[in-house]
């Protein structure tokens, strides 16, 4: 059973409910019954009436604390209390993050959960984290992100031994902020298949399965990729339309362009995933269609079935990346 | 007269020299005479024999201090002593930055020079800074970058009143790191046409003429744009080639794709510019062709002719953004 928050999606609660039906997965929807028509019998989808929401203009932690009846809070509580296995929301990211921290809770020994997102470009998938949960990080956070991201790619995408890179502004080990340099040292001495520093152009180059960075840089990089891809596709369409051979050329290019747009479409991916929590939490794109919501639900289901959380905890432990292990403890190292 | 460092370019000193000839601008080239053929009379281009270089694998500040005979140092000294008006290099960025700091020197009251680069996407040009000179910055640095970038766009690109944005991870004033939030406050209270926080997708959206960020995020964002544009263009070419109508479609699309590739080509822009120094310094793309070098030289010439440095100093002064003005001094504010 997946707990689904129906509030806060750009296309409204009805689209979220439609996505739940489309997914084919058992889902409990927390949303405004008055706005939704649930035919009886509904099969795999049940609705819990929950008219109260947390808005995107509110300070998330405060709103989540103040409003226990809000849909995102009730959905997170359902997961925290074991009535549902995973949480999915297309509402404000901050609210989902705050509700998850309070009610789903962090894995023991995890400093900070991170938002992990697949890079929206064609080809082999690359996971980028943190994509915005933590604007500032310490080296030990980056190290945990690396283990968490690798465990996700192994569990959910079947990548046998994920190659992990650290985003920086030069390939050499000494390049970047002091925090990045310190994280590089620890990752180079650790258990992962660490490929070293990567630069911005490597995000789309397929040279790593996991790219680790702070939430400020990761968020900017992800949105920069989305914007650039959109701009380039639009420029090609405009160029094709403008030429002398344009009409025929435009017709011939239409199909590949549509296919590419689908590959770049965040709806296809399903959403970002919060790593470092005691259960699976998926944050669907705010602008998700019903298909986008369905993909997010299936992603959550798959992460549960593949025991992502348990494997993440085991990977952090095996890599000595948990908070309870004193930093620099030689005795605790597996090397 | 422009001082040109001929060492360190990916395609060798001969390409740099060819670019100097191509530019049509008087240039003094500091490079290895043994590798170069300079026919007599050479006209606008003169060669100073300078066989010693600073490599990209060296610690820049140390190498620049230790090797006064290196080409980048001699070229920077020529500018600092007034024998040349601007410096152009396609060698390692760190070496050009260090040599400029030591010998061209900062403008009085400037905390840190910044690397400013035009975003490589079609449409109206957007300047991004810092693109990598300062991995970590304080709010007052970001404020200076804003004034410096606006002055450049006004002087060199003729933008009457540049719109300036601050890169962050949310549009609201309170989003981002504490440093970004503090810079936002100062810019909102300042003299510029400040459009507030921008996000990654805005870099290609044409919503600002200048986008300000720290050198870590800016470097990652710029390289992410380059990589994404390249990947998307390649995906479209592959898609066109693969279909049933592929051959005809491929022929028809070839011209617009080539045109787009030219627009995305760093060689067309000429290079990044160092702002906050007492003279113009242009850092050409390391992989520049002779045309790329020529464009970089013309960019430097134009920045000198348009009195970019003087206008930058005046803009920083008018905006009370210089270091000599105590922060928070109410008496000094022009409001």
Interface residues (C-beta under 8 A of the other chain):
Chain A: X57 X121 X122 X123 X132 X135 X136 X167 X168 X169 X172 X176 X177 X178 X180 X199 X200 X201 X202 X203 X204 X205 X213 X215 X216 X217 X219 X220 X221 X222 X223 X224 X225 X226 X227 X228 X229 X230 X231 X232 X233 X235 X236 X239 X240 X242 X243 X245 X248 X249 X252 X253 X255 X256 X257 X259 X260 X263 X264
Chain B: X57 X121 X122 X123 X132 X135 X136 X167 X168 X169 X172 X176 X177 X178 X180 X199 X200 X201 X202 X203 X204 X205 X213 X215 X216 X217 X219 X220 X221 X222 X223 X224 X225 X226 X227 X228 X229 X230 X231 X232 X233 X235 X236 X239 X240 X242 X243 X245 X248 X249 X252 X253 X255 X256 X257 X259 X260 X263 X264
